[in-house]
Amino acid sequence: MDKIDQLDSTYEQFIKNLNDLCPDGVIEVDLELLNKMGILADDLDAPSNSPLTRFFHVVESKEKITLFNEQFTIWVVPDSIDEEPITLVLVAHSSETNPKLELAFTTSGIYNSSRLVLRVLENFLAEIQENEEVINKLQEQDQNEQDQKEQDQT
């Protein structure tokens, strides 16, 4: 199975099990969320200051756009509910085995613009990356403490 087929299969599993994988639900982008993220103060037409400028492979299909690199896999799924366009975005953190769904968010109405979707996505990616760095530091500290205990016992 090639990488694209594997990602499509993972996407299908995520969609089937979205309620189980996102027990807190899909995040709806609204004014409150944008304000919390500080996006309201941003000029959406200005270039992003995000340190997350990355290279992503892009695969388009009728159903979705898949973006992936060594760290993240993202599915952008345009749809409509009651004839209102919406965008569902699934964000997975890549691992050596399969991507792990980190979050899902949706935009609709005035919040459903490509620039806004990308700014929200950048914000969430930065948050995931910060959390991963903290987790790695804690694991490293824990390992160092265990190593120190082993040295003290010998």
Secondary structure in CASP SS format (residue, H / E / C, confidence):
PFRMAT SS
TARGET T0000
AUTHOR 0000-0000-0000
METHOD secondary structure of the structure
MODEL  1
M C 1.00
D C 1.00
K H 1.00
I H 1.00
D H 1.00
Q H 1.00
L H 1.00
D H 1.00
S H 1.00
T H 1.00
Y H 1.00
E H 1.00
Q H 1.00
F H 1.00
I H 1.00
K H 1.00
N C 1.00
L H 1.00
N H 1.00
D H 1.00
L H 1.00
C C 1.00
P C 1.00
D C 1.00
G C 1.00
V C 1.00
I E 1.00
E E 1.00
V C 1.00
D C 1.00
L H 1.00
E H 1.00
L H 1.00
L H 1.00
N H 1.00
K H 1.00
M H 1.00
G C 1.00
I C 1.00
L C 1.00
A C 1.00
D C 1.00
D C 1.00
L C 1.00
D C 1.00
A C 1.00
P C 1.00
S C 1.00
N C 1.00
S C 1.00
P C 1.00
L C 1.00
T C 1.00
R C 1.00
F C 1.00
F C 1.00
H E 1.00
V E 1.00
V E 1.00
E E 1.00
S C 1.00
K C 1.00
E C 1.00
K C 1.00
I E 1.00
T E 1.00
L E 1.00
F E 1.00
N C 1.00
E C 1.00
Q C 1.00
F E 1.00
T E 1.00
I E 1.00
W E 1.00
V E 1.00
V E 1.00
P E 1.00
D E 1.00
S E 1.00
I E 1.00
D C 1.00
E C 1.00
E E 1.00
P E 1.00
I E 1.00
T E 1.00
L E 1.00
V E 1.00
L E 1.00
V E 1.00
A E 1.00
H E 1.00
S C 1.00
S C 1.00
E C 1.00
T C 1.00
N C 1.00
P C 1.00
K E 1.00
L E 1.00
E E 1.00
L E 1.00
A E 1.00
F E 1.00
T E 1.00
T E 1.00
S E 1.00
G H 1.00
I H 1.00
Y H 1.00
N C 1.00
S C 1.00
S H 1.00
R H 1.00
L H 1.00
V H 1.00
L H 1.00
R H 1.00
V H 1.00
L H 1.00
E H 1.00
N H 1.00
F H 1.00
L H 1.00
A H 1.00
E H 1.00
I H 1.00
Q H 1.00
E H 1.00
N H 1.00
E H 1.00
E H 1.00
V H 1.00
I H 1.00
N H 1.00
K H 1.00
L H 1.00
Q H 1.00
E H 1.00
Q H 1.00
D H 1.00
Q H 1.00
N H 1.00
E H 1.00
Q H 1.00
D H 1.00
Q H 1.00
K H 1.00
E H 1.00
Q H 1.00
D H 1.00
Q H 1.00
T C 1.00
END
